[in-house]
Amino acid sequence: MIAAMALWVGGIARVRPARLGVPAAGVAIVTTLLAVHDWTWAPAPRWIPAMVLVVLLSTPSARVLRADQDLLRARGATGGQVVGLAAAEAAAAGLAGGAVGSVVSLACGFATGTGVAVVREIVLLLFAGLLVAALAILPPVLREWYFVPADGGPPWWSPYGLDVILLALAFVWPLFGWAGGTMLLWRLVELGLRKGKRAIGGILRPLVSGLAGVIALSISWRSALLARSVVLVALAVAFAMATALTRDGCGEAEVDLIASLILAAAAAGPSFGAALNERRRDLLIVSTLGGKRRQVAAFIAGDALVVGGGGLIAGHLLGVLFVFVSKVERVPSPHGYFGLLALVVIASCVAASARIAQLAARDEVSDLRDY
């Protein structure tokens, strides 16, 4: 069984390196922030929203999970074996990321102490890495195998108003405000993309002219998928803004700012690229029906505007909310850093768009069977 798990993890690393690389890199960032902030819990530790963002970014695509699990079912795999394989993936990503985070923390002097204290710190960081990777990888696998997930639609907490409840409890613990604000944003973005076809078409018309209505309808159909990408970008931008507006000039603040830029780039590019990749079937249908490259590029540009532009605007609003509920001392707005943040998000979205456009140009009609 252990040999089979090792072969599975090795195959995943060879065929889909990003599937293990993304959570491992995220774990490295979180463990470094843990060491930098000395595991602090008050009043609103920055490593917690960073961990949430890493978990969301590292969650495997539902389509990829479904394809893998269909293959495992065909080969007679049991639920326990599937969970075991997922646990092996989480262990590999968590240990690799935790090791990198530990090395960085030791090299930069973030992990303090000597002898037994250092060993204890490293063990805790490795354990934290395993926990973050498990939170990112295991729940989607369990959901796909044991339940029938909904293919889109509003978030599961929408009918219960959990986002509003958490916002109301922000005065008890600021982290409730972070969670509630993010969830409320998710609800509003998904609702806006699903119901706001006319408004979206009006915004896109100067960019794509006659295709605005069709693209707006396509965005509405994929509202759940695009809403996730918008929220990921917004959360990364908000995390960066909250870091920049509350930094106190110490060495920890510089690490937070660098980590924020890395997370913003990861949220904008890879998550947007994954959302676009899920739409390659739509782009292939457009090409098959006689659509020109300019029209395919217009579809991609429409998504890029929604994800990049919407994420930047929503992220700024969310960042202000985070600073407000955290009740910490503010510093003057660092406009240069905000400009760099916007540039990172835009460049990451453009790079992802160019890559998907390149893949879409290579797709053939026979590739429709793969979707």
C-alpha positions in Angstrom: 0.0 0.0 0.0 2.8 2.4 0.9 4.6 1.6 -2.4 1.4 2.3 -4.3 1.0 5.7 -2.6 4.6 6.5 -3.3 4.1 5.7 -7.0 0.9 7.7 -7.1 2.5 10.8 -5.6 5.5 10.4 -7.9 3.1 10.2 -10.9 1.2 13.3 -9.8 4.5 15.2 -9.4 5.6 14.1 -12.8 2.4 14.6 -14.8 0.8 17.5 -12.8 3.7 19.2 -10.9 1.5 22.2 -10.0 -0.9 19.9 -8.1 1.7 19.3 -5.5 3.9 22.4 -6.1 1.2 24.9 -5.4 0.2 23.6 -1.9 3.9 23.0 -1.1 4.8 26.6 -2.0 1.8 27.9 -0.1 2.8 25.8 3.0 6.3 27.3 2.8 4.8 30.8 2.9 2.5 30.1 5.8 5.2 28.3 7.9 7.5 31.3 7.3 4.9 33.7 8.4 4.2 31.6 11.5 7.9 31.7 12.4 8.1 35.5 11.7 5.1 36.3 13.9 6.1 33.7 16.6 2.7 32.0 16.4 0.8 35.0 17.7 -3.0 35.0 18.0 -3.8 38.6 18.8 -5.6 40.6 17.6 -5.9 39.3 14.1 -2.7 37.4 13.1 -1.8 37.8 9.4 -0.8 34.2 9.0 -4.4 33.0 9.4 -5.9 34.9 6.4 -2.7 33.9 4.5 -3.4 30.2 5.4 -7.0 30.5 4.3 -5.9 32.0 1.0 -3.3 29.2 0.5 -5.9 26.6 1.2 -8.3 28.1 -1.3 -5.5 28.4 -3.9 -4.3 24.8 -3.4 -7.7 23.1 -3.6 -7.6 20.8 -6.6 -10.0 21.5 -9.5 -13.3 19.6 -9.3 -12.9 18.5 -12.9 -9.5 17.0 -12.3 -10.6 15.3 -9.1 -13.6 13.8 -10.8 -11.5 12.5 -13.6 -9.0 10.9 -11.2 -11.7 9.4 -9.1 -13.5 8.0 -12.1 -10.3 6.2 -13.1 -9.8 4.9 -9.5 -13.4 3.7 -9.4 -12.9 1.9 -12.8 -9.8 0.1 -11.2 -11.8 -1.0 -8.2 -10.4 1.5 -5.6 -12.2 1.8 -2.3 -13.0 4.9 -0.4 -10.3 4.2 2.1 -7.7 3.8 -0.6 -8.7 7.1 -2.3 -8.5 8.9 1.0 -5.1 7.2 1.7 -3.8 8.4 -1.7 -5.0 12.0 -1.0 -3.4 11.8 2.5 -0.1 10.8 0.8 -0.3 13.8 -1.5 -1.0 16.1 1.5 1.9 14.6 3.4 4.3 15.1 0.5 3.2 18.7 -0.1 3.1 19.5 3.6 6.5 18.1 4.5 8.2 19.6 1.4 6.7 23.1 2.1 7.3 22.8 5.8 10.9 21.9 5.2 11.4 24.9 2.9 9.7 27.2 5.4 11.8 25.9 8.2 15.0 26.4 6.2 14.0 30.0 5.2 13.1 30.8 8.8 16.4 29.5 10.2 18.4 31.2 7.4 16.8 34.6 8.0 16.8 34.3 11.8 13.0 34.1 12.2 13.2 30.9 14.2 14.7 31.9 17.5 16.3 29.8 20.2 19.0 27.2 20.4 19.2 23.4 20.9 15.9 21.9 21.9 14.0 25.1 21.3 15.0 25.1 17.6 14.1 21.4 17.2 10.8 22.1 18.8 10.2 25.0 16.4 11.0 23.0 13.4 8.8 20.1 14.5 5.9 22.6 15.0 6.5 24.1 11.6 6.4 20.7 9.9 3.3 19.8 11.7 1.7 23.1 10.7 2.7 22.4 7.1 1.0 19.0 7.2 -2.1 20.6 8.6 -2.3 23.3 6.0 -1.8 20.8 3.2 -4.4 18.4 4.6 -7.0 21.2 4.8 -6.3 22.0 1.2 -6.3 18.5 -0.3 -8.4 16.2 1.8 -11.8 18.0 2.1 -12.4 18.3 -1.7 -11.4 14.6 -2.2 -13.9 13.5 0.5 -16.6 15.7 -0.9 -16.2 14.4 -4.5 -16.0 10.7 -3.4 -18.7 10.5 -0.7 -21.1 13.3 -1.8 -22.7 14.6 -4.9 -21.4 18.2 -5.1 -23.4 20.9 -6.9 -22.1 22.0 -10.2 -22.1 25.7 -9.5 -24.7 27.9 -7.9 -24.4 30.2 -4.9 -22.2 29.3 -1.9 -23.5 26.7 0.6 -23.7 29.3 3.4 -25.9 31.7 1.5 -29.3 30.4 2.7 -28.1 30.5 6.4 -26.7 34.0 6.4 -23.5 32.8 8.0 -21.5 35.7 6.5 -23.7 38.3 8.1 -23.6 36.5 11.4 -19.8 36.5 11.4 -19.6 40.1 10.4 -21.9 40.9 13.4 -19.5 39.0 15.7 -16.4 41.0 14.4 -16.3 43.1 17.6 -15.8 39.8 19.6 -12.9 38.7 17.5 -11.6 40.5 14.4 -11.0 37.2 12.5 -14.8 36.8 12.4 -14.8 40.0 10.4 -12.2 38.7 8.0 -14.2 35.5 7.5 -17.6 37.2 7.3 -16.4 39.9 4.9 -14.9 37.4 2.5 -18.0 35.2 2.5 -20.3 38.2 2.0 -18.1 39.3 -0.9 -18.3 35.8 -2.4 -22.1 35.8 -2.1 -22.4 39.3 -3.7 -19.9 38.6 -6.6 -21.6 35.3 -7.5 -25.0 37.0 -7.4 -23.8 39.9 -9.4 -22.2 37.8 -12.1 -25.3 35.5 -12.3 -27.9 38.2 -12.4 -26.1 41.2 -13.8 -25.9 40.2 -17.5 -27.1 43.6 -18.7 -24.6 45.6 -16.5 -21.7 43.3 -17.4 -22.5 43.7 -21.1 -22.5 47.4 -20.8 -19.1 47.4 -19.1 -17.6 45.1 -21.7 -19.1 46.8 -24.8 -16.3 49.4 -25.2 -13.8 46.5 -25.1 -15.5 43.8 -27.2 -18.2 45.8 -29.1 -20.8 43.4 -30.6 -19.8 40.4 -28.5 -20.6 42.0 -25.2 -24.0 40.4 -24.8 -22.7 36.9 -25.6 -19.8 37.2 -23.3 -22.0 38.5 -20.5 -24.3 35.5 -20.9 -21.3 33.2 -20.8 -20.0 34.9 -17.7 -23.4 34.5 -16.1 -23.4 30.7 -16.9 -20.0 30.4 -15.2 -20.7 32.7 -12.3 -19.7 30.3 -9.6 -16.4 29.5 -11.2 -15.5 33.1 -11.9 -16.7 34.3 -8.5 -14.2 32.0 -6.9 -11.4 33.5 -8.9 -12.6 37.1 -8.2 -12.8 36.4 -4.4 -9.3 34.8 -4.4 -7.8 37.9 -6.1 -9.8 40.2 -3.8 -8.7 38.3 -0.7 -5.0 38.4 -1.8 -5.3 42.2 -2.5 -7.1 42.8 0.8 -4.4 40.9 2.7 -1.7 43.0 1.0 -3.6 46.2 1.8 -4.2 45.3 5.4 -0.5 44.5 5.7 0.6 47.8 4.1 -1.8 50.0 6.0 -0.9 48.5 9.5 2.8 47.8 9.2 5.0 49.1 12.0 8.3 49.4 10.2 9.9 46.3 11.8 11.5 43.4 9.9 8.3 41.4 10.2 6.4 44.0 8.0 8.9 43.6 5.1 8.3 39.8 5.1 4.5 40.3 5.2 4.7 42.7 2.2 6.8 40.3 0.1 4.5 37.4 1.0 1.5 39.5 0.1 2.8 40.2 -3.4 3.6 36.5 -3.9 0.1 35.5 -2.8 -1.5 38.2 -5.0 0.4 36.9 -8.1 -0.6 33.4 -7.3 -4.2 34.3 -6.7 -4.5 36.3 -9.9 -2.6 34.1 -12.4 -3.0 30.5 -11.5 -6.5 30.7 -10.2 -7.7 32.8 -13.2 -5.8 30.4 -15.5 -7.6 27.4 -13.9 -11.0 29.1 -14.3 -10.1 29.9 -18.0 -8.9 26.3 -18.5 -12.3 25.1 -17.3 -13.8 27.2 -20.1 -11.6 25.8 -22.9 -14.6 23.8 -24.0 -16.5 27.0 -24.6 -13.6 28.5 -26.5 -13.3 25.4 -28.6 -17.0 25.5 -29.5 -16.6 29.2 -30.5 -13.7 28.2 -32.8 -15.6 25.2 -34.2 -18.6 27.4 -35.1 -16.4 29.7 -37.1 -15.2 32.1 -34.5 -12.1 34.1 -35.3 -9.1 34.4 -33.0 -10.1 38.0 -32.2 -13.5 36.7 -30.9 -11.9 34.0 -28.8 -9.5 36.6 -27.4 -12.5 38.8 -26.6 -14.0 36.0 -24.5 -10.7 35.7 -22.6 -10.4 39.5 -22.2 -13.9 39.7 -20.8 -13.0 37.1 -18.1 -9.7 38.9 -17.4 -11.5 42.2 -16.9 -14.0 40.6 -14.5 -11.4 38.7 -12.5 -8.6 41.2 -12.5 -10.5 44.4 -12.3 -13.3 43.1 -10.0 -10.7 41.5 -7.7 -8.7 44.7 -7.4 -11.8 46.9 -6.7 -13.3 44.4 -4.3 -10.0 43.7 -2.6 -9.5 47.4 -1.8 -12.9 47.5 -0.2 -12.3 44.3 1.7 -8.9 45.5 2.8 -10.4 48.7 4.3 -12.9 46.5 6.1 -10.2 44.3 7.5 -8.2 47.3 8.8 -11.4 48.7 10.4 -12.4 45.5 12.2 -8.8 44.8 13.3 -8.7 48.1 15.3 -5.0 48.6 14.9 -3.1 51.8 14.2 -2.9 52.8 10.6 0.0 54.3 8.6 -0.2 56.6 5.6 -1.4 54.9 2.5 1.7 53.6 0.6 0.5 54.5 -2.9 3.7 53.1 -4.5 3.1 49.7 -3.0 -0.6 49.7 -4.1 0.6 50.5 -7.6 3.0 47.6 -7.5 0.3 45.4 -6.2 -2.1 46.3 -9.1 0.7 45.8 -11.6 1.4 42.3 -10.2 -2.3 41.3 -10.4 -2.6 42.7 -14.0 0.6 41.1 -15.2 -0.4 37.8 -13.7 -3.8 37.9 -15.4 -2.3 38.8 -18.7 0.2 36.0 -18.5 -2.6 33.5 -17.7 -4.7 34.9 -20.6 -1.8 34.6 -23.1 -1.2 31.0 -22.0 -4.9 29.9 -22.3 -5.2 31.7 -25.7 -2.1 29.8 -26.9 -3.7 26.5 -25.7 -7.1 27.4 -27.3 -5.4 28.1 -30.6 -4.0 24.6 -30.6 -7.3 22.8 -29.7 -8.8 20.7 -32.5 -12.4 19.7 -33.0 -11.5 16.1 -32.0 -10.5 17.5 -28.6 -14.2 18.1 -27.7 -14.5 14.5 -26.6 -12.0 15.3 -23.8 -14.4 17.8 -22.3 
